[in-house]
Amino acid sequence: MTEEEKSKAVRWARTIASDIALYNEAKILEGVQRDSLYELLGEDIEEGRILYRNRVGASLDAATNFFDRAIVDLVLRPKGTVKSPLW
């Protein structure tokens, strides 16, 4: 994988994760508070993963964890101060 491919893949992952975070604020808060984030956002996350995979290719997706990292960094981590059984 070239640096350009890597950079594009990271940008796509972060863009998609940002959209998930932007349009699902209430679900994210509830999911963190109740430890049910994937139950509430599973469809959105999987839809985002499919979009990401279509943009960067299945082999690149399988070889990296860019999408998962973007979900943690942009969806979950900003809610680190919310009281939750997750932490």
C-alpha positions in Angstrom: 0.0 0.0 0.0 1.4 3.4 -1.0 1.3 6.3 1.4 -1.3 8.0 -0.9 -3.6 4.9 -0.7 -3.1 4.8 3.1 -3.8 8.5 3.4 -7.0 8.3 1.3 -8.2 5.3 3.2 -7.7 7.0 6.6 -9.5 10.1 5.3 -12.5 8.0 4.0 -12.7 6.1 7.3 -12.7 9.4 9.3 -15.2 11.1 7.0 -17.7 8.2 7.3 -17.2 7.9 11.1 -17.7 11.7 11.4 -21.0 11.4 9.6 -22.1 8.6 11.9 -21.2 10.7 14.9 -22.8 13.9 13.5 -26.2 12.3 12.7 -26.5 9.9 15.7 -25.5 12.0 18.8 -28.5 10.9 20.9 -28.0 7.2 20.0 -24.3 7.5 20.8 -25.0 9.0 24.2 -27.6 6.4 25.1 -25.5 3.6 23.8 -22.5 4.7 25.9 -24.6 5.2 29.0 -26.3 1.8 28.7 -23.5 -0.1 27.1 -25.6 -0.8 24.1 -23.7 1.3 21.5 -23.5 -1.5 18.9 -27.1 -2.5 19.4 -28.2 1.1 18.6 -25.6 1.9 15.9 -24.9 -1.5 14.4 -26.8 -0.8 11.2 -25.2 2.6 10.7 -21.7 1.3 11.5 -22.1 -1.7 9.1 -23.5 0.6 6.4 -20.5 2.9 6.9 -18.1 -0.1 6.7 -19.7 -1.2 3.4 -19.3 2.3 2.0 -15.7 2.4 3.2 -14.9 -1.0 1.7 -16.5 0.0 -1.6 -14.3 3.1 -1.7 -10.9 1.6 -0.6 -11.3 -2.0 -1.6 -12.0 -5.1 0.4 -8.3 -6.2 0.5 -7.2 -2.8 2.0 -10.0 -2.9 4.5 -9.1 -6.4 5.6 -5.4 -5.5 5.9 -6.0 -2.4 8.1 -8.1 -1.3 11.0 -8.6 2.3 9.8 -12.4 2.2 9.9 -12.5 0.6 13.3 -10.0 3.1 14.6 -12.0 6.0 13.2 -15.2 4.8 14.9 -13.4 4.6 18.2 -11.6 8.0 17.7 -14.6 10.0 16.4 -17.7 8.2 17.8 -16.7 6.6 21.1 -13.7 8.5 22.5 -15.4 11.9 22.6 -18.0 10.4 25.0 -15.3 9.3 27.4 -16.6 11.6 30.1 -20.1 10.1 30.0 -20.9 7.8 32.9 -20.9 4.3 31.5 -20.4 0.6 32.4 -18.0 0.5 29.5 -15.4 2.2 31.7 
